[in-house]
Amino acid sequence: MGRDRETWPATRDERLLAARASLALARQAFVRLQALAGAGVTPEAAAFGAVVAHLDEAVRELEAIETARPFRVLPGGRG
């Protein structure tokens, strides 16, 4: 039986995969910006800002994954 994506949260592995993909895209964008600069073309400042925002979002997601703790049953609750 498959998981219902509308009601179940992403697993830790799914969240890590998404964060890694986001970092890979940001890295690729940064390498392209470096190549433009190396070719003597000045990239727009907004392009750098977009890369930084993407990196920031991915790092925040990784930090959230690292600090996430599994839920525990409170005393008197059902196990």
N, C-alpha and C positions, 0 to 999 in steps of 0.2 A: 504494500500500500504506500503510495507516494505522500510526500508532505504537502500540506496545503500552504502555499507561499503567502497567502493573505493573513493567515492566523499564526503561523509559527515564526519565531525570530530566526535569523541566520545562525548557523552553528559557528563555533570558534574557527574551524577550518575554512568555512566559507568567508568569514570576515577577514581572515588572514590572506586568503586568495585575492579578495577584492582590494585590500590594501597594497599587496604586492603588485597587482596589475596597475593600480593608480601610481605607485612609485615608478614603475617601468615606463609608463606614458610620460610622466613628468621628466624622467631622465632623458628619454628620447627627444622631448621638446627642447630640453636644455642643450643637448648635443647639437641639435639643429641651429639653435641660436648661436652657439659657439662657432659653428661652421660658417654661418653668415658673417660673424665678426671677423673670423679668420680670412674670409674672402674680401674683406674691406667694406662690406655692407653693414650699415648701422641698423640693427633691429629696433623696432619701436619699444619704448619703455614699458608700454602696456603688455607687451609679449613677455617680458621678464616678470612683471607682476602676476600674470596668469600662471606662469610656471611656479613661482613662489607660493601662490595661493593653493595650487594643486599639491605641492609638496607638503605644505602646512596641513592640509586636510588629511593626507595619507598618514603623516606622522601622528596626528591627533587620534586617528582611528587605531593605529598600532598601540599607542599609549592606552587607549580605552580597552583594547583587547588584553594587554598585559595586566591591567589592574582589575579586570572583571573577575568576579568570584562566582562560583556556582551557588544557586539558591540552596538554602538549608531549611529543614523542617524545624519550625519553632517548637519549643516544649509544649506539649499538650496538643500539637497538631497531628494530622494523619501522616503516616509514613509511607 
